[in-house]
Structure formats: structure tokens, C-alpha cells
Amino acid sequence: MSRSAAAALIVPSGVEAGAARVLVARALRAFGDGYVSVLLPAYLLALGFGELDIGVLSTVALFGSAIATLSLGAFGNRVPERRLLAAAAFLMILSGAGFAGLSTFWPLLVVAFFGTLNPSGGDVSVFLPLEHARLAASSTGDSRTALFARYSLAGSLAGAIGALAAALPELAARHGLAERLECMRAMFWAYALIGIAVWLLYRAPSHSPKAVIRPEPLKASRAIVVKLAALFSVDAFAGGLLVNSLLVLWLFERFGMSLTAAAAFFFWTGLLSAGSQLAAAPIARRFGLLNTMVFTHIPSSVFLIAAAVSPSLEVALAFMLLRSALSQMDVPTRSAYVMAVVTPAERPAAASFTAVPRSLAAAAGPALTGMLFSAGALAAPLIACGVLKIAYDLALLAAFRRTAPNLEN
């Protein structure tokens, strides 16, 4: 694929400038998150930390993101959106510099809490509600679902390439170019540089051709958003049990997989996720947003459970690849669904309100998984994740099968 074709895939023609900057920034952040989520457990192990330490650091990072998102929902309407996005990018810069320059547990814990370092494969950062609100204001109806699919695609595609880049420290050390640990530190400095690029993107003013709608707190849509947030929290807690960094750790501990092999594997899972998100919009047009969310998600959870009890690395990876082909189809459809069941003025509040419980619930999982790994129960988090996600999907279908989203605004 040529560079221009790849760019057009992420930012198609006709997308207004503000939305285009969101897509580019999402791709840049996902590239950094992609290699950090794979590299983080190897880096922390190299610094002398154990499985429980890695789980705690992951939990604190997710919990910090949840607190930041909660603060955004409570006070964000007092600050222009562009300044909030630029501030988040500045925290990204500090996060990379902090993990590159520090090597003891408690300082790293502080950086993990206040920073944007993301141990998961998805986006659980404070960027999410801000970017969702900006994208929702740039489109309507089916075009909104397509735009959210592009947003998710940008994340998956760039994240896949980032995951592949996680192999660079090991390759450099193998060829005698530099020490492995120093190469890992350099990758975190690169994460800080990505934060600078994102900061520059969001410092540019956004001139939307659409009329500006003054954000309002949740009113008419409060009941439906509360119900969605509660259900999304179950899904997020399940996902938190198996964030990418811990899945990498599981592959290290269960099968002795190398960092280079893990990087290659997550590159392919990222590509499969990207392809599934491209398919999400046309499938949603045919079968509806809710059906697409549920009936692609359940099989992916079954594949995860099968991977947990697989007898060999090859079989486990095969099930993981099958899971990746389906597991992210609900991401753009879920975002579009939330934006379609609330009024335009309530969208920023709805995005924040649904993001906060997700982040808090996800934060509870990694430390629990770290404890289970330390106790030798390597399959338990994967099985629990799959079972909880299936329960979430069935509950979501039962609760909202008669709720029709408004695709006109």
C-alpha cells in the first residue's frame, strides 16, 4: 500500500479540518500506545519488577486516566476544548520523559497516575471524550458511524505498526548496536516526541463549518446514558483483566514467548482489528448498531476462552488471531450508538459520563490479574474476561433491543 493510499484510508477526502486533525492525532497516539503496551512488561521486568508490580502500575495508570476523565466531565465546560486537548498532549510528553528517566517503583507509580501511558490496546485516555465530541459534531447519521470507524481504524492500524516497533530494542541488542535496556528507554523518549507532535496538532485552531452547539449537562438522556455507562463498566472491567501489557506478560510466562515474537504477533492482531473496524460501518448499516456490537463481540470472547485453555502456543495464537478479527467491531459502533441516543448538546457530557465508569472499572482489573499471575493461575484472568464480556453482551441486547438510535442529528 502506498503512503498516499494509507493516508487516504485513515483521513478520507471530504473530512473537515478539525476532524482530520483528530484522526491524525489518534494515529500518532496509537503508534506510541502500540509499542508501549507491548514493551512495558519487558521494560519493567528488566528494571527488576515482578508480575504484581506490573499489574499495580497498570492499574494506577488506568485509574489516573479515569480520574482525569472524571475531572474533565465536571469542569471541562469551563475551558476551551482545544486547550484541554493541548494539555492532555503535554501530559503525554511528561509521561514519556518520566518513564525514560526514572527506574524506581514509587516515582514511576506517580508518573503512571498523572500521565497518559496506556497499558491497554484500546484508548482509555482523557483524549477519548474530547475527540469523540469533536468527531460527532463533524458528521451525522451513517457518516458519523463511518467517521468513528475511521477513528478506530486509525488507532488499530497505527497501533499495529507500533506493536511491531516494540521489537526494535531486542533487535538492536542482538546486533550489538546498543544495550537492550537503553534502547527501551529510548522508546519512551520517542513517546514523548510523539506527544510534542500531538500537542502541535491540537494547538492549531479548529474552524468547523457547522454551527457551534453549546455543551449542556445530561438532562433528557440521563437515564439511558446511566444504563449504558453501567453496562459498559462490566465490559471495561473484563477488558482490564487482560490489557495488552498483561496479555504480553501471559505469553511471556505461559509459553516463554520472546519480545520480538510478541511484537510481530501484536502487529498482526492490530491489522486484523483495523480490518474489522473498516467492516463495522457497512455491517452496522445492514444489521444495526446494536446487533453489530453484540453479535461480533460474543464469538470473540469464546475465542479468548479457548485460547486460555490451549495446549500449545500455536493453538493459542490462532484463537487470539480469530478473536482480533472480531473483538474491535463494537468500538466504532458503540461510540456512534452513544452519540446517536443523546441530543447534540449532551454529547460531550455523555462521552465523558460513559468514559469515566469504563476507565474506573478497567483500572480495577490489572492488579487482580497480576495477583493471579503471581499465584500461578495463568488461565483464570482470560477465562473471567471472556465470561464477563459474554454476560455484558447479552445484558446490553436485552436492555436496548427496543431503543432506536436517532441517526439524523
N, C-alpha and C positions, 0 to 999 in steps of 0.2 A: 504494500500500500504506500503511495507517495505521501510526502509530507502535507501537500495541499489537500489530498483526499482525506487524510486523517484529521486535519483541522476542520474540514467541512463536516465530517462525521460528528465532531463534538460541537462546533458552532456553525450551524447551517445558515445559509443566506436568509435574510429577512428578519433575523433576530435583532431586536433593538439593542443599542449600545450598552445600556445598563445590564441587561440580561446576559449579553455576550461576555461582559467582564466577570459576571458571576460564574459562568461556565468555565472560563479560562482559570479563574482563581480556584475553583473547585478541582480542576485537573492538577494544578500545581500542588495544592494541599494534599490531594490524594496520592500523588507521587511520593511526597515525603512520608505520609502516613503508611504507604505501602511498604517501604523498606524499613521504617521504624518498627512496625508491628512484627516483622519477621526478625529483625536484628536485635530488638530489645532483650528477649530472653538470653540470647547468646552473649550479648554485651554484659548483662547483669551477672550471668554465670562466670564470665571472665573476670569480673570485678570481685568475685568471691561470694556472691549472694546465693541463697538456696531457693527452692521452689516456693516456700511460703513467703519469702521476701518479695519474689517476683509477683506473686498473687496480691500481696498487700500494696505494692507500688501501683499495680494495675487498677486496683480498687480505688485507691486515693486519686489517681488521675481521672478516672471516670466520675468520682464523687465531686471533685473540683469542677469539672465541666458542668455537672448538674447544678451546683451552687451558682456558677456564673450565669447559666441559662435562667435560673430562678430570679436572680437579680435583674437580668435583662427584662423578664416579664413584669417585674414590679416597678422598675424605674426607667426602663428603656425608652418610654414615650417622652421623657424629658430631654433626651439627647438625639441629635440627628442620626439617622441610620448610617450615613457614610462615616461619621466619627466612630460609631460603635464598631463597624467593620474594620476600620483602621486600627482601633485599639486592640481588637482581637488579633490582628496580624502582628502587632507589636509584641503581644504575649507569646506568639509563635516564635518570634525572634529570640526572646529571652529563654524560652523552653529549650531550643536547640543549643544555645550557648551554655545553659545551665548543665544539661546532661553531658555536653562535651567537656566542660571544665571541672566537674565535680565527680568524686568517686566514693564518697561515704554515704551511708544509708539515709540519715536524717536530712541533710541538705537536699539530696535527690528527692526525698519524700515531699519537701516543701515545693520544689520546682514542679513535681508531678501534680500537686494540688492546684497551684496557681496557674500552671501553664496549659498548653494545648496538646501536649503529647498524647497520641491516641493509640492505645494497645489493641484496639479492635479493628476489624476490617471495614466496618461502616463508619459513618460520620456521626459522632455524638457530641460534637463541639458546640461552642456558643455561636459559631458561624451559622449553624443549621437554620434556626428560626429566622434570622435576618435574611439569609439568602432565599429561603422559601417564600417569605413575604414579597421580596423583590421580584422573584420569578412569577408568582401568582398575579402580581399587578401588571405583568407584561403580556398576559395571554388570557384566553377564555376557552371554555368547552374542551373539545378534543385536542385543540392546540396546546392547552395547558398540560394535559396528560403527556403529550409528545415532548413538551419542553422539560417537564420533570423527568421523563425518560432520558432525555439528552443529559440532564444534570447528573442522573445516576450513572449513565454511560460514561460520562467524563470521569467520574470517580472510579468506576471499575477499571476502565481502560488504563488510566494513568496509574492507578493502584497496582495493576498487574505488572506494569513496567517497573514501578518502584520496588515491588517484591523481588523482581529479578535482579535489581541493583543491589539488593541485600547481600548477594554473593560476592560483591567486589572486595571486601576486606579479606575473606578467605582466599580468593584468587590471588590478590596482591601478595599475601603472606606466602602462599605456595610457590610463587615465582620469585621470592626474595626481594620484592620491591619495597616492602615496609613491614613492620610488626603488625600482627593481626589486631591487637587492642588499639594501637594508634590509628589504624585505618578505620576502626569502628568509631573512634572519637571524631575523625574527620567527617564521617557520615552525619553526625549530629551537628557539626558546624555547617554542613551543606543544608541541613534542615533549617537552620537559622537564616541562611541566604535565601531559601525559598520564602521564608516569612517576609523578608525585605521585598521580594518581588510582589507578593500578595498585598503588602502594605502600599506599594506604589499603585497597584491597580485600584485599590479602594480609596486612595486619596483623590483620584480623578472624580470630578463632579458627574452626576448622573442626570441626564435630561430625558425624561420619559415623555413620549408623545401623548400618553394617557393623562386624564385628569387625576390630580392627586387626591386620594381619599384619606381623610384624617383618621388615624387609628383610634379605635374605641375598645373599651374593655368588653369582656364577654357578657352578653345580655340574652338575646333571643336564642342563641345557640349554646348557652351554657350547659344544659342538661346533656345534649348529645356529645359535646366535647368532653365532659367529665366521664361519660361512659366509655368513650373511645380511649381517653387517657388511661383509665383503669385497665382496660384490656391490653393496650399497648405496653403497659408496665409488665404484664405477665410475659409477653414476648421478649421484652428487653431484659428481664431478669434471666430468662432462659439463655438468651444470647450472651449475657455477661458471664455465664458459666464457661463459655468457650470463645472468648475473644481471640483474635488471631494469634496474639503473642502466646497465649496458653495452648492453643492448638499446635503451634510450633513446638512448644515445650513438650506436649504429649508425644509428638512424633520423635523428638529427641529421646525421651525417656522410654517410650514403649518399643520403638524399633531401632534406636540408635542412628537416626537419620542425620546426615551432615547439614550444615548451614547452606552449602551450595545447592544440595538436592532440595532442601526445603524452599529456597528462593525460586528455583525452577518450578517446583510444584505450585507454589502460590502465584506464579506468573500465569500458569495455565488455568488455575481456578479463577483468577481475575479476568482472563479473556472470556471464559465461559459465562461468568457473571455479566460481563459487558454485553455479550451477545444476547443473553436472556432479557436484559433491560431494553435492548432495541426492539425485541419482540413484544414487550409488555404493552406498548401503546396499541398496536393493531389487535392484539388478543383482547384487550380491555374494550375496544370499540365493538368487538363481536360478542363478547360474553359478559361485559360489565366490569366495573372496577372491583366490586366486592368479590365476585366469583373468581376473577383473576388472582386476587390476593390470596384467597383461601385454597383454591384447588391446584395451585402450583406450589404452595408452601407445605402442604401435608406430605406429599411424596418426598420432598427434600428432607423432612425430618425423619421419615422412615429410613432413608439412605444413611443419615447420620447415625442412627441407632445400629444399623447393620455394620457401619464402619467401626463402631466401638467394640463389637464382638468378633471382628475379622481375625482370622488366624495368622495372616501374613501382611507385610507392608503393601505388597502389590494389590491384594484384595481391598485393603482399607483405602488406599489411594483411589482405586476405581470407584468405590462408593462415594468418596469425597468429591470426585470429579462430577459424578452424577448429581450429587447434592448442589454443587455450584452452578450447574446448568439451570436450576430451578429456584434456588433459595432467595435470589435477589429480585425476582419478578414483582414481588409485592412492594418493593421500596418506592418506585415512582408512582405506582397505583395508589399506595397508601397516602403519599403526600398529596396527590391530586384529589383523593377522596376527602381528606380533611379540608382542603381549600374549597371544595365544592359543596360541603354541607353547612358552611357558615356564611355569613354575609361578608361582602368585601371589606367592610370596615373592621370586622372582627378577626380577619386573617392573621395579622401579627400576633394578637393575643392567643388565638387558637394554636398557632405554630409553637409558641413558647409554652403554652399550657400542656400540650401533648408531649413536647420535648423534655420538659423537666421531670415528670414521673418516669419517663423512659430512661433518662440519664441516671436518676437516683436508683431505679430498680436494677439497671445494668451494673451500677457500681457495687452492688452487694455480691455479685457473682464471683469475680476473680479471686478474692481472698478465700472464699469457700472452696473453690477449685484447687487453689494452692494447698490448702489443708488436706484435701482428699488425695492429691498427688503425693504429698509428703507421707501420707499414711499407706500409700501403695494401691489405693483404689483408682487406678488409672482410667477405667472404663466408666465409672459412675457419673462424672460430670457430663459426658457425651450422651449417655442414655437419659439422664434427667433433662438435659437440654431438649432432646428430641421429643420426649413425652410431654413436657410443658408446652412446647410450641404447637403440638397437635391439639392439645386441650384449648389453647388460645384460639386457634383457627376455628374450631367447632363452636366455641363461645361467640366469636365475632360473627360468624354466619348466622347463628341463632338470634343474636341481638339486633342485627342490622339488615336482614334479608328483605325487610319491607320498607327500608329507608332509601328513598330515591335521591341521589345527589343532584344538585342544580348545576348543569353544565353550561348555562347561558351567561353567567357573570364571571 
